[in-house]
Amino acid sequence: MTLNLRQTATLCVALSICALLLVPGNFPELSGQARLTLGVFTLATCAWIATPIDDTYIALGAGLALTTTGVISSETLFGTLGDETVWLLICAFVLAAAVARTGLAGRAAAFLVSGARTVRQLTHLTTAALVVTAFAVPATSGRAALALPVFLALAKVLAGRGRLVVMLALLFPTVILLSAVATLIGAGAHLITVSVLWEATGDRIGFTQWLLLGLPLAVASSHLAAEVVLLTTTRRADRCGPVSISAQQIQEHSDRPVTGPLAQDETRCALLLATVVALWCSEPLHQVPPAVVALIGAVVAASPALGTVRLKDALKTVPWALLLFMAATMAMGVALAESGAAKWLVSHLPDSLSPWMFLAAVIAVSTAAHLVLQSRSARSSVLVPLVVAAAIGAGVNPVAAALASTAAAGFCHTLPASAKPVTLFAEIPGTPTYTPGDLLRMSALLAPLTAALVLLFAVAVWPLLGVPVLTP
């Protein structure tokens, strides 16, 4: 199907739904505000799916339409931009800019990877290093950009073993995407999920609780994916050959020192990052909100005396379009909940599903959603409000359902255009990388495995950590 046919079909669907909503006799149980909300929501979703218009522009247009028609107030629309989760992300990007400026990531990668003696050790040590970056750099695209120089250095060291280079090229974006669930700042979609839960149920998931629930899943799914990538992109002969990568070899392809004593700016940055992460993890003890901790860290990171980056330069790395997108979609979620539109939508779902079958359906839809909606944040903006409303109606804990949906939506590896990290590592001039066939082969095996793993955590692991399957 060509893009023009897809656009035409999606437009027809959107107009048909809007026409049905406009007829007064249809759906008498829907209020006028609910009809307006569903119409705007439908048009925005179809625009995200089938048009090249910027996602943020569409979200802002939808938020403006809901405000001007009186579905939500202007205070609701603009207030979302001041949400503490938005400030958390802004400050996290300032901290990430300070880390990137010092070259600490290269040192950490050289320390871990240089210990590998076999291909499998190299694969899993690289995976471990990439999981750790979720604590230092927010958003998957930022982590991919930080990891790309490390991959290029490894690719040059392994230039004579092309299949291993292709394997690493696929491993980097795969682990970056799956390990994002480790932390609240791992993806903008996580902040949307937290906001929707807060507005719909009053449950607030903090940094520490997300870490407790997400980190084990991130570690398990990342190392599972590492095995899948290794088995689908290399042959037995490739895996049997020894590996010897020294820090000196990596240094030859790096413009920052990867060995030797830490420089003063590296020491300060490492101590600051460790302190911020420790304070985030110990929030229940000191009761200081994560956003305030992040703001303190950002101020120190950009200070003239102790900082490693100028505030003006750090703020340039903040994805302001993503923040506006998040704010607008949070407002859309509020409209869906308060107008009754979300409750009406999920009232037509079958109520005979058992809790685990309900979660399995949510995870399956969320895993496949990347084939339709390429933006991870857009997927959560569309799915999470509906999942939360459906979970409440089905007697399932909305926190468990929302987390399962968000975690499953982190799988977006099927096509080169499915996610920015996949696109970035698919097009590297002068370096062998994976083909669309490699992605499809890997995804065919990894998609059901990761979906099953998320379901296992939702029904067996998270209840042990304080998130039961059924509504408390």
C-alpha positions as CSV (number, residue, x, y, z in Angstrom):
1,M,0.0,0.0,0.0
2,T,1.4,3.4,-1.0
3,L,1.5,6.3,1.3
4,N,-1.2,8.1,-0.6
5,L,-3.6,5.2,-0.4
6,R,-2.9,4.9,3.3
7,Q,-3.5,8.6,3.9
8,T,-6.8,8.4,1.9
9,A,-8.0,5.3,3.8
10,T,-7.2,6.8,7.2
11,L,-8.9,10.1,6.3
12,C,-12.0,8.2,5.2
13,V,-12.0,6.4,8.6
14,A,-11.6,9.6,10.5
15,L,-14.3,11.5,8.6
16,S,-16.7,8.5,8.9
17,I,-16.2,8.3,12.7
18,C,-16.7,12.1,13.1
19,A,-19.8,12.0,10.9
20,L,-21.3,9.3,13.1
21,L,-20.5,11.3,16.2
22,L,-22.2,14.4,14.7
23,V,-25.6,12.7,14.2
24,P,-27.6,13.6,17.4
25,G,-29.5,10.3,17.3
26,N,-26.4,8.2,17.4
27,F,-24.9,7.1,20.8
28,P,-27.5,8.9,23.0
29,E,-25.5,8.1,26.1
30,L,-22.7,10.4,24.9
31,S,-22.6,14.0,26.1
32,G,-21.8,16.9,23.8
33,Q,-18.3,17.3,25.3
34,A,-17.6,13.6,25.0
35,R,-18.6,13.7,21.3
36,L,-16.2,16.7,20.7
37,T,-13.4,14.9,22.6
38,L,-13.8,11.7,20.6
39,G,-13.9,13.6,17.3
40,V,-10.7,15.5,18.2
41,F,-9.0,12.4,19.5
42,T,-9.9,10.5,16.3
43,L,-8.6,13.2,14.0
44,A,-5.4,13.6,16.0
45,T,-4.7,9.8,16.0
46,C,-5.4,9.5,12.3
47,A,-3.1,12.5,11.6
48,W,-0.4,10.9,13.6
49,I,-0.8,7.7,11.7
50,A,-1.1,8.8,8.1
51,T,0.3,12.3,7.6
52,P,3.8,13.7,7.6
53,I,2.7,16.6,9.8
54,D,4.9,17.0,12.9
55,D,3.4,15.1,15.9
56,T,3.8,18.1,18.2
57,Y,1.9,20.4,15.8
58,I,-1.0,17.9,15.7
59,A,-1.0,17.5,19.5
60,L,-1.0,21.3,20.0
61,G,-3.9,21.6,17.5
62,A,-5.9,19.0,19.3
63,G,-5.3,20.6,22.7
64,L,-6.3,24.0,21.3
65,A,-9.5,22.6,19.8
66,L,-10.4,21.0,23.1
67,T,-9.8,24.3,24.9
68,T,-11.6,26.6,22.5
69,T,-14.7,24.3,22.5
70,G,-14.8,24.3,26.3
71,V,-14.0,20.7,26.9
72,I,-11.0,21.6,29.0
73,S,-10.0,25.0,30.5
74,S,-7.0,27.0,29.4
75,E,-5.6,26.4,32.9
76,T,-5.6,22.7,32.3
77,L,-3.9,23.1,28.9
78,F,-1.2,25.4,30.0
79,G,-0.9,23.9,33.5
80,T,0.4,20.6,32.0
81,L,3.6,22.3,30.9
82,G,4.3,23.1,34.5
83,D,3.9,19.5,35.7
84,E,6.8,18.3,37.8
85,T,7.5,15.5,35.4
86,V,8.1,18.0,32.6
87,W,10.6,19.8,34.9
88,L,12.2,16.5,35.7
89,L,12.9,15.8,32.1
90,I,14.2,19.3,31.4
91,C,16.7,19.0,34.3
92,A,17.7,15.5,33.3
93,F,18.7,16.7,29.9
94,V,20.9,19.4,31.5
95,L,22.6,16.7,33.5
96,A,22.9,14.5,30.4
97,A,24.6,17.4,28.6
98,A,27.1,17.6,31.4
99,V,27.9,13.9,31.3
100,A,28.2,13.9,27.5
101,R,30.7,16.9,27.7
102,T,33.1,15.0,30.0
103,G,33.4,11.7,28.1
104,L,32.5,9.5,31.1
105,A,30.4,7.3,28.8
106,G,33.5,6.3,26.8
107,R,35.5,5.5,29.9
108,A,32.7,3.3,31.2
109,A,32.3,1.5,27.9
110,A,36.0,0.8,27.6
111,F,36.2,-0.5,31.1
112,L,33.4,-3.0,30.5
113,V,34.0,-4.1,27.0
114,S,37.8,-4.5,27.3
115,G,37.0,-7.4,29.7
116,A,35.3,-9.5,27.1
117,R,37.1,-12.6,25.9
118,T,34.3,-14.3,23.9
119,V,31.6,-13.0,21.6
120,R,28.8,-13.8,24.1
121,Q,30.7,-11.9,26.8
122,L,31.1,-8.9,24.5
123,T,27.4,-9.0,23.8
124,H,26.2,-9.1,27.4
125,L,28.8,-6.7,28.7
126,T,27.8,-4.2,26.0
127,T,24.2,-4.8,27.0
128,A,25.0,-4.1,30.6
129,A,26.7,-0.9,29.7
130,L,23.8,0.3,27.7
131,V,21.3,-0.5,30.5
132,V,23.3,1.7,32.8
133,T,23.1,4.7,30.5
134,A,19.3,4.8,31.2
135,F,20.2,6.5,34.5
136,A,22.4,9.2,32.9
137,V,20.7,10.2,29.7
138,P,16.9,10.7,29.3
139,A,15.1,9.7,26.1
140,T,16.2,6.9,23.8
141,S,17.3,9.2,21.0
142,G,19.7,10.9,23.4
143,R,21.2,7.6,24.5
144,A,21.6,6.5,20.9
145,A,23.5,9.6,20.0
146,L,25.7,9.1,23.1
147,A,26.4,5.5,22.3
148,L,27.1,5.9,18.5
149,P,30.8,7.0,19.0
150,V,31.3,3.9,21.2
151,F,29.8,1.6,18.5
152,L,32.0,3.2,15.8
153,A,35.1,2.6,17.9
154,L,34.1,-1.0,18.4
155,A,33.3,-1.4,14.7
156,K,36.8,-0.2,13.7
157,V,38.5,-2.5,16.2
158,L,36.4,-5.4,14.8
159,A,36.7,-4.3,11.2
160,G,37.8,-7.8,10.0
161,R,34.7,-9.5,11.5
162,G,31.8,-8.0,9.6
163,R,29.0,-10.2,11.1
164,L,30.0,-9.1,14.6
165,V,29.8,-5.5,13.6
166,V,26.3,-6.0,12.1
167,M,25.3,-7.8,15.4
168,L,26.5,-4.9,17.5
169,A,24.8,-2.4,15.2
170,L,21.5,-4.2,15.8
171,L,22.3,-4.7,19.5
172,F,22.8,-1.1,20.4
173,P,19.3,0.3,19.4
174,T,17.6,-2.9,20.5
175,V,18.9,-2.7,24.1
176,I,18.5,1.1,24.2
177,L,14.8,0.8,23.4
178,L,14.0,-2.1,25.7
179,S,16.1,-0.8,28.7
180,A,14.3,2.6,28.7
181,V,11.7,1.1,31.0
182,A,14.3,1.0,33.8
183,T,13.7,4.6,34.8
184,L,11.0,7.2,34.9
185,I,13.1,9.5,32.6
186,G,13.9,6.7,30.2
187,A,11.2,7.9,27.7
188,G,8.7,10.7,27.4
189,A,6.0,8.0,27.2
190,H,6.7,7.1,30.9
191,L,5.9,10.7,32.0
192,I,2.7,10.6,30.0
193,T,1.7,7.4,31.7
194,V,2.4,8.8,35.1
195,S,0.4,11.9,34.4
196,V,-2.6,9.9,33.0
197,L,-2.6,7.7,36.1
198,W,-2.5,10.7,38.4
199,E,-5.4,12.4,36.6
200,A,-7.6,9.3,36.3
201,T,-6.9,7.5,39.6
202,G,-5.0,9.7,41.9
203,D,-2.1,7.2,42.0
204,R,1.3,8.8,41.6
205,I,4.2,6.6,40.6
206,G,7.5,8.1,41.8
207,F,11.0,7.6,40.5
208,T,11.8,5.0,43.2
209,Q,8.7,2.9,42.5
210,W,9.2,3.0,38.8
211,L,12.8,2.0,39.3
212,L,11.8,-0.9,41.5
213,L,9.2,-2.2,38.9
214,G,11.0,-1.3,35.7
215,L,14.7,-2.1,36.3
216,P,14.3,-5.9,36.7
217,L,12.2,-5.9,33.5
218,A,14.7,-3.8,31.7
219,V,17.6,-6.1,32.7
220,A,15.7,-9.3,31.8
221,S,14.4,-8.0,28.5
222,S,17.7,-6.5,27.4
223,H,19.7,-9.6,28.0
224,L,17.0,-11.8,26.4
225,A,17.2,-9.5,23.4
226,A,21.0,-9.7,23.4
227,E,20.7,-13.5,23.0
228,V,18.1,-13.2,20.2
229,V,20.2,-10.6,18.3
230,L,23.3,-12.8,18.7
231,L,21.5,-15.9,17.4
232,T,19.8,-14.3,14.5
233,T,22.7,-12.2,13.1
234,T,25.7,-14.5,13.6
235,R,26.7,-18.0,12.8
236,R,28.2,-20.6,15.1
237,A,31.7,-19.9,13.6
238,D,31.3,-16.2,14.4
239,R,30.4,-16.9,18.0
240,C,33.1,-19.4,18.6
241,G,36.0,-17.1,17.6
242,P,37.8,-15.3,20.5
243,V,37.5,-11.6,21.1
244,S,40.3,-9.3,22.3
245,I,39.5,-5.6,22.7
246,S,41.8,-3.5,24.7
247,A,41.2,0.0,26.0
248,Q,44.2,1.1,24.0
249,Q,42.4,0.0,20.8
250,I,39.3,1.9,21.7
251,Q,41.4,5.0,22.6
252,E,42.8,5.0,19.0
253,H,39.3,5.8,17.8
254,S,38.2,8.2,20.6
255,D,38.9,11.9,21.0
256,R,38.6,11.7,24.8
257,P,40.8,9.7,27.2
258,V,39.2,6.3,28.1
259,T,41.9,5.3,30.5
260,G,44.1,6.9,33.2
261,P,43.2,9.1,36.1
262,L,39.9,11.0,35.9
263,A,40.2,14.7,35.0
264,Q,38.7,17.2,37.5
265,D,35.6,17.8,35.4
266,E,35.1,14.1,35.0
267,T,35.4,13.5,38.8
268,R,33.0,16.4,39.6
269,C,30.5,15.1,37.0
270,A,30.7,11.5,38.2
271,L,30.1,12.5,41.8
272,L,27.2,14.8,40.9
273,L,25.5,12.1,38.8
274,A,26.0,9.5,41.5
275,T,24.6,11.9,44.1
276,V,21.5,12.7,42.0
277,V,20.7,9.1,41.3
278,A,21.2,8.1,44.9
279,L,18.8,10.9,46.0
280,W,16.3,9.8,43.4
281,C,16.5,6.2,44.7
282,S,16.2,7.3,48.3
283,E,13.1,9.5,47.9
284,P,11.1,7.6,50.5
285,L,13.7,8.5,53.1
286,H,14.1,12.3,52.5
287,Q,10.8,13.1,50.8
288,V,12.4,15.5,48.3
289,P,10.6,15.2,44.9
290,P,12.7,13.9,42.0
291,A,12.1,17.0,40.0
292,V,13.5,19.2,42.8
293,V,16.6,16.9,43.1
294,A,17.0,17.1,39.3
295,L,16.8,20.9,39.4
296,I,19.5,21.0,42.1
297,G,21.7,18.7,40.0
298,A,21.1,20.8,36.9
299,V,22.0,24.1,38.7
300,V,25.2,22.5,40.0
301,A,26.1,20.9,36.6
302,A,25.8,24.3,35.0
303,S,27.3,26.4,37.7
304,P,30.5,28.5,36.9
305,A,32.5,27.0,39.7
306,L,31.5,23.3,39.8
307,G,29.8,22.7,36.5
308,T,31.0,21.1,33.3
309,V,28.6,22.7,30.8
310,R,27.2,26.2,30.3
311,L,23.4,26.4,31.0
312,K,22.8,28.0,27.6
313,D,24.5,25.1,25.9
314,A,22.8,22.5,28.0
315,L,19.3,24.0,27.3
316,K,19.9,23.6,23.6
317,T,19.9,19.8,24.1
318,V,16.5,19.8,25.7
319,P,13.8,18.5,23.2
320,W,11.4,21.3,23.6
321,A,9.1,19.9,20.9
322,L,8.8,16.7,22.9
323,L,7.9,18.6,26.1
324,L,5.2,20.6,24.2
325,F,3.9,17.3,22.8
326,M,3.8,15.7,26.2
327,A,1.9,18.7,27.7
328,A,-0.7,18.7,24.9
329,T,-1.3,15.0,25.1
330,M,-1.6,15.2,28.8
331,A,-4.4,17.7,28.3
332,M,-6.0,15.3,25.8
333,G,-5.9,12.6,28.4
334,V,-7.6,14.8,30.9
335,A,-10.4,15.6,28.3
336,L,-10.9,11.9,27.6
337,A,-11.3,11.1,31.3
338,E,-13.4,14.1,32.4
339,S,-15.8,14.2,29.5
340,G,-16.7,10.5,29.9
341,A,-15.4,9.6,26.4
342,A,-12.9,7.1,27.7
343,K,-15.5,5.4,29.9
344,W,-17.9,5.2,27.0
345,L,-15.3,3.7,24.7
346,V,-14.3,0.9,27.1
347,S,-17.9,0.2,28.1
348,H,-18.2,-1.7,24.8
349,L,-15.4,-4.1,25.5
350,P,-16.2,-7.7,26.5
351,D,-16.4,-8.0,30.3
352,S,-15.9,-11.8,30.4
353,L,-12.1,-11.6,30.1
354,S,-10.1,-12.9,33.1
355,P,-7.5,-10.4,34.5
356,W,-4.5,-12.2,32.9
357,M,-6.4,-12.4,29.5
358,F,-7.1,-8.6,29.8
359,L,-3.5,-7.9,30.4
360,A,-2.4,-10.2,27.6
361,A,-4.7,-8.3,25.2
362,V,-3.4,-4.9,26.4
363,I,0.2,-6.1,25.9
364,A,-0.5,-7.6,22.5
365,V,-2.1,-4.4,21.2
366,S,0.7,-2.2,22.8
367,T,3.4,-4.4,21.2
368,A,1.9,-4.2,17.8
369,A,1.0,-0.5,18.0
370,H,4.4,0.7,16.7
371,L,3.4,-0.6,13.2
372,V,0.7,2.1,13.1
373,L,2.0,4.9,15.4
374,Q,5.7,5.4,15.1
375,S,6.0,7.9,18.0
376,R,6.4,6.1,21.3
377,S,4.9,9.1,23.1
378,A,1.9,9.1,20.7
379,R,1.3,5.5,21.4
380,S,1.1,6.1,25.1
381,S,-1.0,9.2,24.6
382,V,-3.6,7.1,22.6
383,L,-3.4,3.8,24.5
384,V,-2.9,4.6,28.2
385,P,-6.0,6.7,28.8
386,L,-8.1,3.9,27.3
387,V,-6.2,1.1,29.1
388,V,-6.7,2.9,32.4
389,A,-10.4,3.3,31.9
390,A,-10.8,-0.2,30.7
391,A,-8.8,-1.6,33.6
392,I,-11.0,0.2,36.1
393,G,-14.1,-1.2,34.5
394,A,-12.7,-4.7,34.3
395,G,-11.6,-4.7,38.0
396,V,-7.9,-4.8,37.0
397,N,-5.4,-2.6,38.8
398,P,-5.0,0.4,36.5
399,V,-1.4,0.9,37.6
400,A,-0.5,-2.7,36.5
401,A,-2.3,-2.3,33.2
402,A,-0.8,1.1,32.4
403,L,2.7,-0.1,33.2
404,A,2.2,-3.3,31.1
405,S,1.0,-1.2,28.2
406,T,3.9,1.3,28.4
407,A,6.5,-1.4,28.8
408,A,5.1,-3.4,25.9
409,A,5.0,-0.3,23.7
410,G,8.8,-0.1,24.1
411,F,9.1,-2.8,21.5
412,C,9.5,-0.9,18.2
413,H,12.1,-2.8,16.2
414,T,10.3,-4.1,13.1
415,L,11.1,-1.5,10.6
416,P,14.1,1.0,10.2
417,A,11.6,3.9,10.6
418,S,9.9,2.4,13.7
419,A,12.1,4.3,16.2
420,K,14.8,7.0,16.0
421,P,17.6,4.8,17.5
422,V,16.8,2.1,14.9
423,T,17.0,4.6,12.1
424,L,20.2,6.1,13.4
425,F,22.1,2.8,13.5
426,A,20.7,1.6,10.2
427,E,22.4,4.4,8.2
428,I,26.1,4.6,9.1
429,P,28.3,5.6,6.2
430,G,31.4,3.4,5.9
431,T,30.3,0.9,8.5
432,P,28.5,-2.4,7.9
433,T,25.1,-2.4,9.5
434,Y,21.8,-4.4,9.5
435,T,19.3,-4.7,6.7
436,P,15.4,-4.5,6.9
437,G,15.6,-8.3,6.6
438,D,17.7,-8.6,9.7
439,L,15.2,-6.5,11.6
440,L,12.3,-8.5,10.5
441,R,14.0,-11.8,11.3
442,M,15.0,-10.6,14.8
443,S,11.6,-9.0,15.5
444,A,9.6,-12.1,14.5
445,L,11.3,-13.9,17.4
446,L,11.8,-11.0,19.9
447,A,8.3,-9.5,19.7
448,P,6.4,-12.5,21.2
449,L,9.2,-13.2,23.7
450,T,9.2,-9.6,25.1
451,A,5.4,-9.6,25.2
452,A,5.4,-12.8,27.2
453,L,8.1,-11.4,29.5
454,V,6.0,-8.3,30.2
455,L,2.9,-10.5,30.9
456,L,5.0,-12.6,33.3
457,F,6.2,-9.6,35.2
458,A,2.6,-8.1,35.3
459,V,1.0,-11.3,36.8
460,A,3.9,-12.8,38.8
461,V,6.6,-10.3,39.6
462,W,5.0,-6.9,40.1
463,P,2.4,-8.3,42.6
464,L,5.4,-9.2,44.8
465,L,6.6,-5.6,44.5
466,G,3.4,-4.0,45.6
467,V,1.4,-3.8,42.3
468,P,-1.3,-6.4,42.4
469,V,-3.2,-7.5,39.3
470,L,-6.6,-6.8,40.7
471,T,-7.8,-3.5,42.0
472,P,-6.7,-3.2,45.7
